[in-house]
Amino acid sequence: MRVCVFLMFGGFICIWLTRIYLISFTHDPNILDFVQLGDRVSESVHNVVAPNTRIIKGGLGEMCRQIEPGGEISFTVRCDPNNQNYLTVKLWGSDINPCMLFLADDTGKRYGNYLAELPEIDLSQGKPSFQGRFYYVTYPIPRELTQGKISVRLKLVAIGSIAPYAPPSQRERPLQNPSRGIYRIYTHTDPFFTPPPDEKQGKPPIPKTRPPKSHAELIAMNRRQINEAIGKLLEAQIYGDYWTIRWISANTGLWCNFKKVTPSQLDAK
């Protein structure tokens, strides 16, 4: 009996903490729940399990988690049992960590693929996405995961860079370094997410006027660009024995490493 009472009391404590967080930090009734990653209380309330991740102080001094190779972030959040639910993640626009973030269910089934109708949550190719500011990415939670439920357990997983022109089975590269920081995770029913007004957002960079170039500098720049373009075009020309190598490779499946053999080298033979 005491165990049952303790469990019930613990459940009330969990609900109470969740209400405190929602009342204190959100104002939009469409926001059902949110997780502040890196915050011990919020992570405890939402049963966050995050092996092979690390907590760091990121943009504007805010705490976040990075996913390391082999890691993932599991969490439980409220959802609407009858309507379409959405998940929004808060990211720092100055991060340059190459990675892709995906949504997965509690069993590890991943949703979304690069260039698919349902894509990845976020793609970072090594350059700032929104310099000096936070930005938010909203993603539909599959209805099969929330139908008839008031809470759902989800995961965020990460892979490394993408090779868009490789065969489908070779496009995704494994994560080699920590992912970009993940700051907050929201669930809500409005597909257009509006951040709570009390959240830090950052400031846009100050625009700079490009100094004008002289007439001689412009001519030199144009000449350099034209020469570079012509050089690349000439490198792409295929003729003679070089063409034969390419034709054999394309039509017989016998691969020839033509990149290491130039037409002049073939002619010399």
Secondary structure, DSSP 8 states (H G I E B T S, - for coil): -HHHHHHHHHHHHHHHHHHHHHHHH---TTEEEEEETT-HHHHHHTT-B-TTEEEEE-GGG-EEEEE-TT-EEEEEEE--SSS--EEEEEEETT----EEEEEEETT--EE--TTSSS--SEEE-SS-SSTTBEEEEEEE--HHHHTT-SEEEEEEEEE--B-TTS-GGGSB----S----EEEEEEES-SS----TTS--B------------HHHHHHHHHHHHHHHHHHHHHT---HHHHHHHHHHHHH-----GGG--HHHHHH-
